[in-house]
Amino acid sequence: MPVADGEATSLWLVDRGAEGVGVHPRPLLDRSRDVADVVLDDVAARRLDIDATAALDEIGTRAAILVAADVLGASERMLQLAVDYSKQRQQFGRPIGSFQAVKHAAAQMLVTVESSMSIVCYAAQSAEEGLPERATHAAVAKAQVTRGGAEIADSALTLHGAIGYTWEHDLHLFYKRAKLDRVLFGTPTAWNERIADVLPLVPATA
C-alpha cells in the first residue's frame, strides 16, 4: 500500500490475513467484478526498498493498458451481438440490418473497434519494450479506447432495443463492463489531461 510522508511516498507490504486487516466489499454496476474497501487497524507492515513513485507510475501505466484491452474485448463482442441481432430483428417485414441507418451505425462501431485494436496493441508493445513514451501511449489507450467502448455500448443497446438490457440477454453484461471501464482509474478527460501535460507547447504563428 502507498503511504504519503510529506512530499515523499513509500510502499508498504501488509499480510492479508493479519489481525486488524478488514476487507469490506462494495456493490458494482458490473457484477462480474469485485471491489472492496480495505481498512487497516494497528497492522504490522514492512516497507519495500523500491522507488515508490516510479513503481506506482509503472503500475498506473500497465493498469491503463489492461483496462483499455478489457473494453476492447467487450467492444468486439458488442459489435458482433449487434450485427447478429440486426439480421434477426424484423421491422416493416425486413431485417433492420437492411436499413441504411443501421448499416451506418454498425460501420462506425467497426471503425472504432479496429482503431482501438491498433491503439491497444501499440500501447501494450510500448510497455513491454519499456519505451520512454509508454506512459503517454497508455494514456492515449485509456482515454480513446474506453471512450469509444462506451459509445459502442450505447449504439449496440440502441440496435437491440429493450431486450439488450434484460437479464436474459448477454449485451447488458458487456454494456456495464464498458461503462465501468470508461471511468475506472480515471475518466477519459483525466487521461487526456495527462497527455496534454507532456505535449510540447507550440507558440501560435503570427
C-alpha positions, 0 to 999 in steps of 0.5 A: 500500500502507498503511504504519503510522508510529506512530499515523499511516498513509500510502499508498504507490504501488509499480510492479508490475513493479519489481525486488524486487516478488514476487507469490506466489499462494495456493490458494482454496476458490473457484477462480474467484478469485485471491489472492496474497501480495505481498512487497516487497524494497528497492522504490522507492515514492512516497507519495500526498498523500491522507488515508490513513485516510479513503481506506482507510475509503472503500475498506473501505466500497465493498469491503463493498458489492461483496462483499455484491452478489457473494453476492447474485448467487450467492444468486439463482442458488442459489435458482433451481438449487434450485427447478429441481432440486426439480421434477426430483428424484423421491422416493416417485414425486413431485417433492420440490418437492411436499413441504411441507418443501421448499416451506418451505425454498425460501420462506425462501431467497426471503425472504432473497434479496429482503431482501438485494436491498433491503439491497444496493441501499440500501447501494450508493445510500448510497455513491454519494450519499456519505451520512454513514451509508454506512459503517454501511449497508455494514456492515449489507450485509456482515454480513446479506447474506453471512450469509444467502448462506451459509445459502442455500448450505447449504439449496440443497446440502441440496435437491440432495443429493450431486450439488450438490457434484460437479464436474459440477454448477454449485451447488458453484461458487456454494456456495464463492463464498458461503462465501468471501464470508461471511468475506472482509474480515471475518466477519459478527460483525466487521461487526456489531461495527462497527455496534454501535460507532456505535449510540447507547447507550440507558440501560435504563428503570427 
